Amino acid sequence: MDKSDNNKLEESEEKEASALLKRLDKLITSLEEMGFDDYLARRHNRGRMLASNLALGIAKGLGTAVGFTILGAVLFLLLKRIATANLPIIGDFIARIVDIVEKSG
């Protein structure tokens, strides 16, 4: 290899290294903006992670329970209105369902 080929190879390697450093800087900036260091700190503190996951689980459970309760109540009221509308086939069927629900509750 002669000197010019060696210089071209070094310039190419310097460009690649410069491009990699720019990408690495972008990655570091993105991780800092996301709060990745806080996440890692939380992850290494087992007590804090356990408390956080417990609170999240309770919130999800409560949200699901409240959501299904509201959805069930709305559905029940809708079925009750359809039953009182005296629709021939559907009305009788829904009226029986509403009666069963009211008796069991």
PAVEXLO-158774 format. One record per residue (C-alpha): residue number from 1; x, y, z. Coordinates in pm, 1 decimal, always signed. Layout:
! PAVEXLO-158774
<seq:NUM | u:X | v:Y | w:Z>
...
***
This chain:
! PAVEXLO-158774
<seq:1 | u:+0.0 | v:+0.0 | w:+0.0>
<seq:2 | u:+128.0 | v:+340.8 | w:-77.6>
<seq:3 | u:+93.2 | v:+660.3 | w:+122.6>
<seq:4 | u:-215.8 | v:+797.6 | w:-59.5>
<seq:5 | u:-411.9 | v:+475.5 | w:-4.6>
<seq:6 | u:-316.4 | v:+485.8 | w:+362.1>
<seq:7 | u:-436.2 | v:+848.4 | w:+393.0>
<seq:8 | u:-769.1 | v:+766.3 | w:+224.1>
<seq:9 | u:-820.6 | v:+475.3 | w:+461.0>
<seq:10 | u:-748.8 | v:+694.1 | w:+763.3>
<seq:11 | u:-988.3 | v:+965.5 | w:+638.3>
<seq:12 | u:-1259.0 | v:+704.4 | w:+584.5>
<seq:13 | u:-1209.5 | v:+567.1 | w:+934.2>
<seq:14 | u:-1218.5 | v:+918.8 | w:+1080.6>
<seq:15 | u:-1547.9 | v:+991.1 | w:+899.6>
<seq:16 | u:-1698.1 | v:+666.9 | w:+1029.4>
<seq:17 | u:-1579.8 | v:+742.7 | w:+1381.9>
<seq:18 | u:-1720.7 | v:+1095.5 | w:+1359.1>
<seq:19 | u:-2057.3 | v:+963.5 | w:+1235.9>
<seq:20 | u:-2066.3 | v:+707.8 | w:+1517.7>
<seq:21 | u:-1987.8 | v:+976.6 | w:+1775.9>
<seq:22 | u:-2272.6 | v:+1193.5 | w:+1643.6>
<seq:23 | u:-2514.2 | v:+899.2 | w:+1664.2>
<seq:24 | u:-2391.7 | v:+819.4 | w:+2014.3>
<seq:25 | u:-2445.5 | v:+1181.2 | w:+2121.9>
<seq:26 | u:-2801.5 | v:+1170.1 | w:+1984.9>
<seq:27 | u:-2865.7 | v:+845.3 | w:+2170.7>
<seq:28 | u:-2731.6 | v:+987.2 | w:+2497.1>
<seq:29 | u:-2943.1 | v:+1301.4 | w:+2456.2>
<seq:30 | u:-3255.1 | v:+1091.8 | w:+2388.7>
<seq:31 | u:-3193.6 | v:+873.2 | w:+2692.9>
<seq:32 | u:-3143.8 | v:+1179.6 | w:+2914.0>
<seq:33 | u:-3467.1 | v:+1336.8 | w:+2785.2>
<seq:34 | u:-3658.8 | v:+1014.3 | w:+2858.2>
<seq:35 | u:-3530.4 | v:+1007.4 | w:+3214.3>
<seq:36 | u:-3354.6 | v:+677.0 | w:+3162.5>
<seq:37 | u:-3116.7 | v:+745.2 | w:+3451.2>
<seq:38 | u:-3414.0 | v:+779.3 | w:+3688.4>
<seq:39 | u:-3554.9 | v:+453.3 | w:+3553.7>
<seq:40 | u:-3227.9 | v:+273.0 | w:+3617.2>
<seq:41 | u:-3205.6 | v:+418.6 | w:+3968.8>
<seq:42 | u:-3560.6 | v:+299.7 | w:+4039.9>
<seq:43 | u:-3485.0 | v:-40.5 | w:+3894.8>
<seq:44 | u:-3189.7 | v:-93.4 | w:+4127.9>
<seq:45 | u:-3396.7 | v:+5.6 | w:+4433.4>
<seq:46 | u:-3614.8 | v:-303.3 | w:+4482.9>
<seq:47 | u:-3833.4 | v:-151.4 | w:+4753.6>
<seq:48 | u:-3917.8 | v:+150.0 | w:+4541.3>
<seq:49 | u:-3982.7 | v:-68.7 | w:+4237.3>
<seq:50 | u:-4209.9 | v:-298.2 | w:+4440.0>
<seq:51 | u:-4407.7 | v:-3.9 | w:+4579.1>
<seq:52 | u:-4440.9 | v:+149.8 | w:+4234.2>
<seq:53 | u:-4561.3 | v:-174.9 | w:+4076.6>
<seq:54 | u:-4802.8 | v:-238.1 | w:+4364.5>
<seq:55 | u:-4956.6 | v:+108.2 | w:+4327.2>
<seq:56 | u:-4982.6 | v:+61.6 | w:+3951.3>
<seq:57 | u:-5150.4 | v:-277.5 | w:+3995.0>
<seq:58 | u:-5402.6 | v:-139.4 | w:+4243.2>
<seq:59 | u:-5482.9 | v:+152.7 | w:+4012.7>
<seq:60 | u:-5535.2 | v:-79.5 | w:+3715.4>
<seq:61 | u:-5755.3 | v:-311.8 | w:+3921.2>
<seq:62 | u:-5968.3 | v:-27.1 | w:+4052.1>
<seq:63 | u:-5999.4 | v:+125.6 | w:+3706.8>
<seq:64 | u:-6108.1 | v:-204.7 | w:+3559.0>
<seq:65 | u:-6362.9 | v:-265.8 | w:+3836.8>
<seq:66 | u:-6512.2 | v:+82.7 | w:+3812.9>
<seq:67 | u:-6518.4 | v:+68.6 | w:+3432.1>
<seq:68 | u:-6697.0 | v:-265.4 | w:+3420.9>
<seq:69 | u:-6942.9 | v:-148.9 | w:+3686.8>
<seq:70 | u:-7033.4 | v:+161.5 | w:+3488.2>
<seq:71 | u:-7050.6 | v:-33.6 | w:+3162.9>
<seq:72 | u:-7273.6 | v:-298.0 | w:+3325.9>
<seq:73 | u:-7505.6 | v:-35.8 | w:+3472.4>
<seq:74 | u:-7540.7 | v:+141.3 | w:+3137.7>
<seq:75 | u:-7604.1 | v:-188.7 | w:+2962.1>
<seq:76 | u:-7861.6 | v:-286.3 | w:+3226.0>
<seq:77 | u:-8046.0 | v:+45.9 | w:+3186.9>
<seq:78 | u:-8039.1 | v:+9.8 | w:+2810.1>
<seq:79 | u:-8183.3 | v:-341.8 | w:+2831.5>
<seq:80 | u:-8449.3 | v:-221.1 | w:+3073.8>
<seq:81 | u:-8557.4 | v:+51.4 | w:+2829.8>
<seq:82 | u:-8572.2 | v:-197.3 | w:+2544.2>
<seq:83 | u:-8784.9 | v:-426.6 | w:+2762.4>
<seq:84 | u:-9028.6 | v:-146.1 | w:+2846.0>
<seq:85 | u:-9054.6 | v:-50.0 | w:+2478.5>
<seq:86 | u:-9260.9 | v:-368.0 | w:+2429.5>
<seq:87 | u:-9070.4 | v:-500.7 | w:+2133.0>
<seq:88 | u:-9234.6 | v:-833.5 | w:+2043.9>
<seq:89 | u:-8962.3 | v:-1100.6 | w:+2069.2>
<seq:90 | u:-8669.5 | v:-911.7 | w:+2210.9>
<seq:91 | u:-8875.5 | v:-732.2 | w:+2475.8>
<seq:92 | u:-8998.2 | v:-1054.6 | w:+2639.2>
<seq:93 | u:-8651.4 | v:-1209.2 | w:+2641.0>
<seq:94 | u:-8490.2 | v:-898.9 | w:+2789.6>
<seq:95 | u:-8773.9 | v:-859.9 | w:+3041.1>
<seq:96 | u:-8699.4 | v:-1210.3 | w:+3169.9>
<seq:97 | u:-8328.0 | v:-1128.3 | w:+3196.3>
<seq:98 | u:-8403.5 | v:-804.4 | w:+3384.8>
<seq:99 | u:-8639.3 | v:-988.2 | w:+3621.3>
<seq:100 | u:-8373.1 | v:-1252.0 | w:+3692.6>
<seq:101 | u:-8112.6 | v:-986.0 | w:+3762.0>
<seq:102 | u:-8345.4 | v:-785.0 | w:+3987.0>
<seq:103 | u:-8444.9 | v:-1095.4 | w:+4185.3>
<seq:104 | u:-8086.6 | v:-1209.9 | w:+4234.4>
<seq:105 | u:-7965.7 | v:-862.4 | w:+4335.7>
***
